[in-house]
Amino acid sequence: MSLSRRQILGGVGASVLSPAIIRAQGTRAIRIGEINSYSSAPAFTLPYRRGWQLAVEQLNAKGGLLGRELEVISRDDEGKPSVALRAAEELVRRHGVDLLAGAYLSNVGLAISDFARQNRILFVASEPLTDALVWDQGHRYCYRLRPSTYMLAAMLVEEAAQLKATRWATIAPNYEYGQSAVRWFMQLLSRRRPDVEFVGSQWPPLGAIDAGAVVNALAQQNPQAILNVTFGPDLARFVRQGNDRGLFKERNVVSFTTGEPEYLHPLGADGPEGWIVTGYPVTEILGDANNAFVSDYSSRYGEAPTMGSVVGHALISSIVAPIEKLGSLDTEAMADGFGSVSFDSPFGRATWRSIDHQSTLGTFVGRTTVRDNKAVMVDWKYQDGGAMLPPDTEVRRLRPAT
């Protein structure tokens, strides 16, 4: 097995998961350095952590990776790029991790990606949705698992283009993810519907939305339809103020990620009716792969999984499959060798694309409703991520030569 200089120089770090059932060959565990916003975005990241913990336990129970135990050494970035960079430095220099993974916020993911590029270590971004990770700021050492803002926008535009609405307004958090989501939705919808106009945009700060003021501003713009990109506590405040003030009455709403259980279910009886959303209808029967995952996860943790759980579990599979194929942990081999390798996920098989290092993992598109005082997702369909990406000629234009 080829070992990189980084591995040889790496120190011994405390592992999060170490069943100590492998190590028969006397080699140290394979280490993933994982960084995420556990304290600042717990609704998504805590189920995500349980997802990857379950996947690691399952892998090690079957003999590990390349005959060695897999360990994940995890750090909290507090939702701050500066904290994430300090964590990345520690994981690489002190603990000698074989690769980095994780991140939740797009600006944090971009910071870790730049660290990976400068230090020539692989980074598998699990959650950040900005297209910059794989396109204009993409490079050899960064791969991204979840569907991007472009992909989610393309999924939603398929539905939005069929609406009669021509006057649209948007609301999104004022940072990289929100800006990217709005930009792509506007561009893609305008291509499909040249008669559409965007009459205004609201840009509340992430985590500090003044929902009443935003709702009033949107109402004054008198749109026929609204694009929403808020999530988490901001989404809850926006929905409740919008319901109270009648903003959504007789208006279409199209919304990124609102159908994900960690964001939708807490709304309870206040959940919106008829929004077109991306998400995860975990209460439905979705197929053998997801049924097995839900059963294993529920048995292990005593609760249903969320989208974060899916991403965490798929993260480990997406790393393990290419390494098993390569038979090597050499960073340069992994940087090129992940491309075109397929892996399992709770949503079925997905593949790492060689052209831009984006995975083809998809998600579900459906509508929201309230059943038994619980907000749920209905009328759903799965959208394959690979089918939502632009042609290769366009991707080559968007991604610089590296």
Disulfide bonds with the S-S distance in Angstrom:
none
